[in-house]
Amino acid sequence: MTLLIDVGNSAVKWTTLAADGSLSVGGRALHRGGLDVAATLADAWKAVPGPRRAVGCSVASAAVVAAVERAARAVGLAEVEWMRSQASFSGEATLVNGYLDPQQLGADRWHALLGACARLPAKSLVVVNAGTATTVDCVLAGEDGSRFVGGCIAPGVRLMLESLARSTAGLPLATGAPVDFPDTTDKAIVTGVLDAQAGLVERVWRRFSAGLDPAPRLLLAGGHAELLAARLPGELAPLIEHNLVLRGLALRAAFR
């Protein structure tokens, strides 16, 4: 049994990989805001049935990584094998990293792309992670495998909402659902933020789609995936696929 750990900007997600390749339901713990994530994780992982190995990736601070490692030691795991981005991967999915410096690509983005390629093999893809940051990444399918050709990073929904509240004198930290024609300030902010996110996704999808037949499939993951999907044109046919990072880590774990 292998414990798979995705340490994001705001939360730690985990699942277990069994010898037959199946994944458990897993769990999630916030680390944003100074929470004692080590104790939370250790308590949760004590219920995991006998992990013998831990494999993870992280985009969080060194302090959060250290807390995750303390939790792993508390349940008898000697170390966490931290996975970085690669120049290429060949296994259940084949993917070449098109970044000029492959190591510069965030480990979360790389493993999400691996998970997406395994989910929809031999398909050109636009992969969106709508989390603390919103990333929009493009994968071009070819006869010899797929290639990550590049992508965009923008502030996520929560960061945009918090930025408006923090940097203006009269705007609130807005909540609620978007509408087509906002008639309150809260609705105006939420709609503006989500439509800005949707506009980025649609722009990248259309740019990448030019000349491609068939058009790329659009995969959405992250905490705001459902809200974002609802603001996108139906022709993009977004498919919501959570925990792509953990799926990518499962591929890497199987080849170590």
Phi and psi in degrees as GROMACS dihedral restraints (atoms count N, CA, C in turn):
[ dihedral_restraints ]
;  ai    aj    ak    al  type     phi  dphi    fc
    3     4     5     6     1  -115.2    20    10
    4     5     6     7     1   130.8    20    10
    6     7     8     9     1   -87.2    20    10
    7     8     9    10     1   121.2    20    10
    9    10    11    12     1  -103.2    20    10
   10    11    12    13     1   132.4    20    10
   12    13    14    15     1  -130.4    20    10
   13    14    15    16     1   124.2    20    10
   15    16    17    18     1  -112.7    20    10
   16    17    18    19     1   108.1    20    10
   18    19    20    21     1   -99.5    20    10
   19    20    21    22     1   102.6    20    10
   21    22    23    24     1   -93.3    20    10
   22    23    24    25     1  -170.3    20    10
   24    25    26    27     1   -69.9    20    10
   25    26    27    28     1   -26.0    20    10
   27    28    29    30     1  -124.5    20    10
   28    29    30    31     1   -21.9    20    10
   30    31    32    33     1  -146.4    20    10
   31    32    33    34     1   159.8    20    10
   33    34    35    36     1  -108.5    20    10
   34    35    36    37     1   127.8    20    10
   36    37    38    39     1  -114.0    20    10
   37    38    39    40     1   149.7    20    10
   39    40    41    42     1  -149.0    20    10
   40    41    42    43     1   159.6    20    10
   42    43    44    45     1  -153.9    20    10
   43    44    45    46     1   176.2    20    10
   45    46    47    48     1  -121.1    20    10
   46    47    48    49     1   144.3    20    10
   48    49    50    51     1  -108.7    20    10
   49    50    51    52     1   118.5    20    10
   51    52    53    54     1   -85.1    20    10
   52    53    54    55     1   167.5    20    10
   54    55    56    57     1   -61.2    20    10
   55    56    57    58     1   -27.1    20    10
   57    58    59    60     1   -86.3    20    10
   58    59    60    61     1     4.7    20    10
   60    61    62    63     1    89.7    20    10
   61    62    63    64     1    -0.4    20    10
   63    64    65    66     1   -81.1    20    10
   64    65    66    67     1   150.2    20    10
   66    67    68    69     1  -110.2    20    10
   67    68    69    70     1   142.0    20    10
   69    70    71    72     1   -80.2    20    10
   70    71    72    73     1   175.9    20    10
   72    73    74    75     1   -65.6    20    10
   73    74    75    76     1   -40.8    20    10
   75    76    77    78     1    81.6    20    10
   76    77    78    79     1  -166.0    20    10
   78    79    80    81     1  -160.8    20    10
   79    80    81    82     1  -176.4    20    10
   81    82    83    84     1  -151.3    20    10
   82    83    84    85     1   140.2    20    10
   84    85    86    87     1  -140.3    20    10
   85    86    87    88     1   130.6    20    10
   87    88    89    90     1   -73.3    20    10
   88    89    90    91     1   141.1    20    10
   90    91    92    93     1  -119.0    20    10
   91    92    93    94     1    -7.1    20    10
   93    94    95    96     1   -71.0    20    10
   94    95    96    97     1   136.1    20    10
   96    97    98    99     1    93.5    20    10
   97    98    99   100     1    17.6    20    10
   99   100   101   102     1    78.2    20    10
  100   101   102   103     1    20.6    20    10
  102   103   104   105     1   -68.5    20    10
  103   104   105   106     1   151.9    20    10
  105   106   107   108     1   -79.2    20    10
  106   107   108   109     1    77.4    20    10
  108   109   110   111     1   -70.2    20    10
  109   110   111   112     1   -28.5    20    10
  111   112   113   114     1   -61.2    20    10
  112   113   114   115     1   -46.5    20    10
  114   115   116   117     1   -66.5    20    10
  115   116   117   118     1   -40.9    20    10
  117   118   119   120     1   -61.3    20    10
  118   119   120   121     1   -46.0    20    10
  120   121   122   123     1   -66.9    20    10
  121   122   123   124     1   -43.1    20    10
  123   124   125   126     1   -60.2    20    10
  124   125   126   127     1   -42.3    20    10
  126   127   128   129     1   -62.6    20    10
  127   128   129   130     1   -41.6    20    10
  129   130   131   132     1   -69.8    20    10
  130   131   132   133     1   -41.0    20    10
  132   133   134   135     1   -74.8    20    10
  133   134   135   136     1   -17.7    20    10
  135   136   137   138     1   -62.8    20    10
  136   137   138   139     1   -24.9    20    10
  138   139   140   141     1   -85.7    20    10
  139   140   141   142     1    -7.8    20    10
  141   142   143   144     1   -73.0    20    10
  142   143   144   145     1   130.4    20    10
  144   145   146   147     1   -74.3    20    10
  145   146   147   148     1    85.3    20    10
  147   148   149   150     1    65.9    20    10
  148   149   150   151     1    52.0    20    10
  150   151   152   153     1   -65.6    20    10
  151   152   153   154     1   139.8    20    10
  153   154   155   156     1  -108.5    20    10
  154   155   156   157     1    -5.9    20    10
  156   157   158   159     1  -155.8    20    10
  157   158   159   160     1   148.2    20    10
  159   160   161   162     1  -128.0    20    10
  160   161   162   163     1   130.0    20    10
  162   163   164   165     1  -127.0    20    10
  163   164   165   166     1   130.0    20    10
  165   166   167   168     1  -146.5    20    10
  166   167   168   169     1   170.2    20    10
  168   169   170   171     1  -139.1    20    10
  169   170   171   172     1   154.5    20    10
  171   172   173   174     1  -145.4    20    10
  172   173   174   175     1   143.8    20    10
  174   175   176   177     1  -122.8    20    10
  175   176   177   178     1    12.5    20    10
  177   178   179   180     1   -91.3    20    10
  178   179   180   181     1  -179.4    20    10
  180   181   182   183     1   -72.7    20    10
  181   182   183   184     1   165.4    20    10
  183   184   185   186     1   -61.3    20    10
  184   185   186   187     1   -33.3    20    10
  186   187   188   189     1   -66.4    20    10
  187   188   189   190     1   -39.9    20    10
  189   190   191   192     1   -68.9    20    10
  190   191   192   193     1   -41.7    20    10
  192   193   194   195     1   -59.0    20    10
  193   194   195   196     1   -43.1    20    10
  195   196   197   198     1   -62.0    20    10
  196   197   198   199     1   -38.2    20    10
  198   199   200   201     1   -64.9    20    10
  199   200   201   202     1   -40.8    20    10
  201   202   203   204     1   -63.0    20    10
  202   203   204   205     1   -41.5    20    10
  204   205   206   207     1   -65.9    20    10
  205   206   207   208     1   -36.1    20    10
  207   208   209   210     1   -63.3    20    10
  208   209   210   211     1   -42.1    20    10
  210   211   212   213     1   -63.1    20    10
  211   212   213   214     1   -40.6    20    10
  213   214   215   216     1   -63.5    20    10
  214   215   216   217     1   -43.0    20    10
  216   217   218   219     1   -64.5    20    10
  217   218   219   220     1   -33.9    20    10
  219   220   221   222     1   -65.3    20    10
  220   221   222   223     1   -22.3    20    10
  222   223   224   225     1  -107.3    20    10
  223   224   225   226     1    16.7    20    10
  225   226   227   228     1    90.6    20    10
  226   227   228   229     1    11.8    20    10
  228   229   230   231     1   -93.9    20    10
  229   230   231   232     1   124.9    20    10
  231   232   233   234     1   -65.9    20    10
  232   233   234   235     1   -37.9    20    10
  234   235   236   237     1  -158.7    20    10
  235   236   237   238     1   165.1    20    10
  237   238   239   240     1  -106.9    20    10
  238   239   240   241     1   128.1    20    10
  240   241   242   243     1   -84.0    20    10
  241   242   243   244     1   104.3    20    10
  243   244   245   246     1   -85.2    20    10
  244   245   246   247     1   123.8    20    10
  246   247   248   249     1   -97.3    20    10
  247   248   249   250     1   133.4    20    10
  249   250   251   252     1  -106.0    20    10
  250   251   252   253     1   174.5    20    10
  252   253   254   255     1   -67.0    20    10
  253   254   255   256     1   156.9    20    10
  255   256   257   258     1  -123.8    20    10
  256   257   258   259     1   165.5    20    10
  258   259   260   261     1   -72.1    20    10
  259   260   261   262     1   -31.7    20    10
  261   262   263   264     1  -164.5    20    10
  262   263   264   265     1   161.3    20    10
  264   265   266   267     1  -138.5    20    10
  265   266   267   268     1   137.5    20    10
  267   268   269   270     1  -134.0    20    10
  268   269   270   271     1   119.7    20    10
  270   271   272   273     1  -172.1    20    10
  271   272   273   274     1  -129.5    20    10
  273   274   275   276     1   -59.8    20    10
  274   275   276   277     1   -32.4    20    10
  276   277   278   279     1  -122.0    20    10
  277   278   279   280     1   148.5    20    10
  279   280   281   282     1  -117.9    20    10
  280   281   282   283     1   122.9    20    10
  282   283   284   285     1  -144.3    20    10
  283   284   285   286     1   132.7    20    10
  285   286   287   288     1  -104.9    20    10
  286   287   288   289     1   135.9    20    10
  288   289   290   291     1   -89.2    20    10
  289   290   291   292     1   113.3    20    10
  291   292   293   294     1   -86.2    20    10
  292   293   294   295     1     3.9    20    10
  294   295   296   297     1   -63.6    20    10
  295   296   297   298     1   144.3    20    10
  297   298   299   300     1   -58.2    20    10
  298   299   300   301     1   -39.9    20    10
  300   301   302   303     1  -118.3    20    10
  301   302   303   304     1    98.8    20    10
  303   304   305   306     1   -55.6    20    10
  304   305   306   307     1   -31.6    20    10
  306   307   308   309     1   -70.1    20    10
  307   308   309   310     1   -17.5    20    10
  309   310   311   312     1   -76.5    20    10
  310   311   312   313     1   -21.8    20    10
  312   313   314   315     1   -66.4    20    10
  313   314   315   316     1   131.9    20    10
  315   316   317   318     1   -57.8    20    10
  316   317   318   319     1   137.9    20    10
  318   319   320   321     1   -60.3    20    10
  319   320   321   322     1   -32.3    20    10
  321   322   323   324     1   -66.4    20    10
  322   323   324   325     1   -41.7    20    10
  324   325   326   327     1   -64.6    20    10
  325   326   327   328     1   -44.5    20    10
  327   328   329   330     1   -60.7    20    10
  328   329   330   331     1   -46.6    20    10
  330   331   332   333     1   -72.4    20    10
  331   332   333   334     1   -31.2    20    10
  333   334   335   336     1   -64.2    20    10
  334   335   336   337     1   -39.0    20    10
  336   337   338   339     1   -66.0    20    10
  337   338   339   340     1   -40.4    20    10
  339   340   341   342     1   -61.1    20    10
  340   341   342   343     1   -44.5    20    10
  342   343   344   345     1   -62.5    20    10
  343   344   345   346     1   -38.3    20    10
  345   346   347   348     1   -67.6    20    10
  346   347   348   349     1   -41.1    20    10
  348   349   350   351     1   -65.8    20    10
  349   350   351   352     1   -34.8    20    10
  351   352   353   354     1   -70.2    20    10
  352   353   354   355     1   -34.6    20    10
  354   355   356   357     1   -69.6    20    10
  355   356   357   358     1   -41.3    20    10
  357   358   359   360     1  -128.8    20    10
  358   359   360   361     1    77.4    20    10
  360   361   362   363     1   -66.4    20    10
  361   362   363   364     1   148.1    20    10
  363   364   365   366     1    61.0    20    10
  364   365   366   367     1    27.6    20    10
  366   367   368   369     1  -119.8    20    10
  367   368   369   370     1   140.5    20    10
  369   370   371   372     1   -72.8    20    10
  370   371   372   373     1   139.7    20    10
  372   373   374   375     1  -135.9    20    10
  373   374   375   376     1   149.1    20    10
  375   376   377   378     1  -115.9    20    10
  376   377   378   379     1   118.4    20    10
  378   379   380   381     1  -111.2    20    10
  379   380   381   382     1   121.0    20    10
  381   382   383   384     1  -115.7    20    10
  382   383   384   385     1   129.8    20    10
  384   385   386   387     1  -114.2    20    10
  385   386   387   388     1   109.4    20    10
  387   388   389   390     1   -97.0    20    10
  388   389   390   391     1    74.8    20    10
  390   391   392   393     1  -115.2    20    10
  391   392   393   394     1  -140.9    20    10
  393   394   395   396     1   -57.3    20    10
  394   395   396   397     1   -43.9    20    10
  396   397   398   399     1  -108.1    20    10
  397   398   399   400     1   155.1    20    10
  399   400   401   402     1  -104.9    20    10
  400   401   402   403     1   121.8    20    10
  402   403   404   405     1  -114.3    20    10
  403   404   405   406     1   141.9    20    10
  405   406   407   408     1  -131.2    20    10
  406   407   408   409     1   107.4    20    10
  408   409   410   411     1  -120.9    20    10
  409   410   411   412     1   144.1    20    10
  411   412   413   414     1  -114.4    20    10
  412   413   414   415     1   132.6    20    10
  414   415   416   417     1  -122.8    20    10
  415   416   417   418     1   124.7    20    10
  417   418   419   420     1  -101.6    20    10
  418   419   420   421     1   122.0    20    10
  420   421   422   423     1   -82.0    20    10
  421   422   423   424     1   142.6    20    10
  423   424   425   426     1  -140.3    20    10
  424   425   426   427     1   177.4    20    10
  426   427   428   429     1   -65.1    20    10
  427   428   429   430     1   -30.9    20    10
  429   430   431   432     1  -102.3    20    10
  430   431   432   433     1    15.7    20    10
  432   433   434   435     1   126.3    20    10
  433   434   435   436     1  -166.7    20    10
  435   436   437   438     1  -114.4    20    10
  436   437   438   439     1   159.6    20    10
  438   439   440   441     1  -134.8    20    10
  439   440   441   442     1   128.4    20    10
  441   442   443   444     1   -76.2    20    10
  442   443   444   445     1   117.1    20    10
  444   445   446   447     1   -99.3    20    10
  445   446   447   448     1   -11.1    20    10
  447   448   449   450     1   141.8    20    10
  448   449   450   451     1   172.2    20    10
  450   451   452   453     1  -170.1    20    10
  451   452   453   454     1   179.0    20    10
  453   454   455   456     1  -120.1    20    10
  454   455   456   457     1   153.0    20    10
  456   457   458   459     1  -127.3    20    10
  457   458   459   460     1   133.2    20    10
  459   460   461   462     1  -139.1    20    10
  460   461   462   463     1   161.4    20    10
  462   463   464   465     1   -58.7    20    10
  463   464   465   466     1   142.5    20    10
  465   466   467   468     1   -76.6    20    10
  466   467   468   469     1   178.8    20    10
  468   469   470   471     1   -58.0    20    10
  469   470   471   472     1   -50.4    20    10
  471   472   473   474     1   -63.6    20    10
  472   473   474   475     1   -41.0    20    10
  474   475   476   477     1   -62.8    20    10
  475   476   477   478     1   -38.1    20    10
  477   478   479   480     1   -67.3    20    10
  478   479   480   481     1   -42.0    20    10
  480   481   482   483     1   -63.5    20    10
  481   482   483   484     1   -45.0    20    10
  483   484   485   486     1   -66.4    20    10
  484   485   486   487     1   -36.0    20    10
  486   487   488   489     1   -63.6    20    10
  487   488   489   490     1   -42.1    20    10
  489   490   491   492     1   -64.0    20    10
  490   491   492   493     1   -42.9    20    10
  492   493   494   495     1   -67.3    20    10
  493   494   495   496     1   -37.0    20    10
  495   496   497   498     1   -78.3    20    10
  496   497   498   499     1   -33.5    20    10
  498   499   500   501     1  -103.2    20    10
  499   500   501   502     1     4.0    20    10
  501   502   503   504     1  -125.8    20    10
  502   503   504   505     1   157.3    20    10
  504   505   506   507     1   -84.5    20    10
  505   506   507   508     1   -29.2    20    10
  507   508   509   510     1  -117.8    20    10
  508   509   510   511     1     2.1    20    10
  510   511   512   513     1  -101.5    20    10
  511   512   513   514     1   136.8    20    10
  513   514   515   516     1   -84.3    20    10
  514   515   516   517     1   170.4    20    10
  516   517   518   519     1   -78.4    20    10
  517   518   519   520     1    99.1    20    10
  519   520   521   522     1   -75.2    20    10
  520   521   522   523     1   147.6    20    10
  522   523   524   525     1  -134.3    20    10
  523   524   525   526     1   169.4    20    10
  525   526   527   528     1   114.8    20    10
  526   527   528   529     1  -168.4    20    10
  528   529   530   531     1  -111.1    20    10
  529   530   531   532     1   150.5    20    10
  531   532   533   534     1   -73.0    20    10
  532   533   534   535     1   153.3    20    10
  534   535   536   537     1  -135.5    20    10
  535   536   537   538     1   164.7    20    10
  537   538   539   540     1   -72.0    20    10
  538   539   540   541     1   -34.9    20    10
  540   541   542   543     1  -132.5    20    10
  541   542   543   544     1    86.7    20    10
  543   544   545   546     1   -62.2    20    10
  544   545   546   547     1   136.8    20    10
  546   547   548   549     1  -122.9    20    10
  547   548   549   550     1    14.3    20    10
  549   550   551   552     1  -139.2    20    10
  550   551   552   553     1   161.0    20    10
  552   553   554   555     1   -64.7    20    10
  553   554   555   556     1   -41.6    20    10
  555   556   557   558     1   -58.6    20    10
  556   557   558   559     1   -47.4    20    10
  558   559   560   561     1   -63.1    20    10
  559   560   561   562     1   -38.5    20    10
  561   562   563   564     1   -62.9    20    10
  562   563   564   565     1   -40.8    20    10
  564   565   566   567     1   -70.0    20    10
  565   566   567   568     1   -49.7    20    10
  567   568   569   570     1   -61.4    20    10
  568   569   570   571     1   -43.2    20    10
  570   571   572   573     1   -66.0    20    10
  571   572   573   574     1   -41.9    20    10
  573   574   575   576     1   -61.8    20    10
  574   575   576   577     1   -42.4    20    10
  576   577   578   579     1   -67.2    20    10
  577   578   579   580     1   -48.1    20    10
  579   580   581   582     1   -68.3    20    10
  580   581   582   583     1   -35.9    20    10
  582   583   584   585     1   -70.0    20    10
  583   584   585   586     1   -31.9    20    10
  585   586   587   588     1   -64.2    20    10
  586   587   588   589     1   -42.9    20    10
  588   589   590   591     1   -63.3    20    10
  589   590   591   592     1   -45.9    20    10
  591   592   593   594     1   -63.4    20    10
  592   593   594   595     1   -37.1    20    10
  594   595   596   597     1   -63.1    20    10
  595   596   597   598     1   -40.2    20    10
  597   598   599   600     1   -61.7    20    10
  598   599   600   601     1   -48.0    20    10
  600   601   602   603     1   -60.9    20    10
  601   602   603   604     1   -47.2    20    10
  603   604   605   606     1   -64.6    20    10
  604   605   606   607     1   -40.6    20    10
  606   607   608   609     1   -61.2    20    10
  607   608   609   610     1   -46.3    20    10
  609   610   611   612     1   -64.6    20    10
  610   611   612   613     1   -43.8    20    10
  612   613   614   615     1   -59.5    20    10
  613   614   615   616     1   -45.0    20    10
  615   616   617   618     1   -68.5    20    10
  616   617   618   619     1   -38.9    20    10
  618   619   620   621     1   -62.4    20    10
  619   620   621   622     1   -43.3    20    10
  621   622   623   624     1   -72.7    20    10
  622   623   624   625     1   -31.0    20    10
  624   625   626   627     1   -70.0    20    10
  625   626   627   628     1   -23.6    20    10
  627   628   629   630     1   -57.6    20    10
  628   629   630   631     1   118.2    20    10
  630   631   632   633     1    86.9    20    10
  631   632   633   634     1    -5.3    20    10
  633   634   635   636     1   -95.1    20    10
  634   635   636   637     1   135.0    20    10
  636   637   638   639     1  -143.1    20    10
  637   638   639   640     1   112.0    20    10
  639   640   641   642     1   -76.9    20    10
  640   641   642   643     1   167.9    20    10
  642   643   644   645     1   -65.3    20    10
  643   644   645   646     1   154.1    20    10
  645   646   647   648     1   -67.4    20    10
  646   647   648   649     1   148.1    20    10
  648   649   650   651     1   -79.2    20    10
  649   650   651   652     1   144.8    20    10
  651   652   653   654     1  -107.3    20    10
  652   653   654   655     1   119.7    20    10
  654   655   656   657     1  -113.3    20    10
  655   656   657   658     1   132.9    20    10
  657   658   659   660     1  -118.1    20    10
  658   659   660   661     1   135.9    20    10
  660   661   662   663     1  -136.5    20    10
  661   662   663   664     1   170.3    20    10
  663   664   665   666     1   102.9    20    10
  664   665   666   667     1   168.7    20    10
  666   667   668   669     1   -64.5    20    10
  667   668   669   670     1   -23.0    20    10
  669   670   671   672     1  -108.6    20    10
  670   671   672   673     1    17.6    20    10
  672   673   674   675     1   -60.3    20    10
  673   674   675   676     1   -44.9    20    10
  675   676   677   678     1   -65.6    20    10
  676   677   678   679     1   -44.4    20    10
  678   679   680   681     1   -62.5    20    10
  679   680   681   682     1   -40.8    20    10
  681   682   683   684     1   -67.8    20    10
  682   683   684   685     1   -42.5    20    10
  684   685   686   687     1   -57.8    20    10
  685   686   687   688     1   -36.8    20    10
  687   688   689   690     1   -69.1    20    10
  688   689   690   691     1   -18.1    20    10
  690   691   692   693     1   -98.5    20    10
  691   692   693   694     1     1.4    20    10
  693   694   695   696     1   -95.4    20    10
  694   695   696   697     1   149.5    20    10
  696   697   698   699     1   -61.5    20    10
  697   698   699   700     1   144.0    20    10
  699   700   701   702     1   -60.3    20    10
  700   701   702   703     1   -28.5    20    10
  702   703   704   705     1   -65.2    20    10
  703   704   705   706     1   -20.0    20    10
  705   706   707   708     1   -76.3    20    10
  706   707   708   709     1   -17.5    20    10
  708   709   710   711     1    44.9    20    10
  709   710   711   712     1    59.4    20    10
  711   712   713   714     1   -63.8    20    10
  712   713   714   715     1   139.3    20    10
  714   715   716   717     1  -113.6    20    10
  715   716   717   718     1   121.8    20    10
  717   718   719   720     1   -87.7    20    10
  718   719   720   721     1   123.1    20    10
  720   721   722   723     1  -137.0    20    10
  721   722   723   724     1    96.6    20    10
  723   724   725   726     1   -78.0    20    10
  724   725   726   727     1   160.8    20    10
  726   727   728   729     1    63.0    20    10
  727   728   729   730     1    36.2    20    10
  729   730   731   732     1   -63.9    20    10
  730   731   732   733     1   -34.6    20    10
  732   733   734   735     1   -61.3    20    10
  733   734   735   736     1   -45.6    20    10
  735   736   737   738     1   -64.5    20    10
  736   737   738   739     1   -35.5    20    10
  738   739   740   741     1   -65.3    20    10
  739   740   741   742     1   -39.8    20    10
  741   742   743   744     1   -65.8    20    10
  742   743   744   745     1   -40.0    20    10
  744   745   746   747     1   -62.4    20    10
  745   746   747   748     1   -35.5    20    10
  747   748   749   750     1   -60.8    20    10
  748   749   750   751     1   -38.6    20    10
  750   751   752   753     1   -63.7    20    10
  751   752   753   754     1   -45.6    20    10
  753   754   755   756     1   -64.0    20    10
  754   755   756   757     1   -41.6    20    10
  756   757   758   759     1   -62.0    20    10
  757   758   759   760     1   -33.1    20    10
  759   760   761   762     1   -71.3    20    10
  760   761   762   763     1   -15.9    20    10
  762   763   764   765     1  -114.6    20    10
  763   764   765   766     1    23.5    20    10
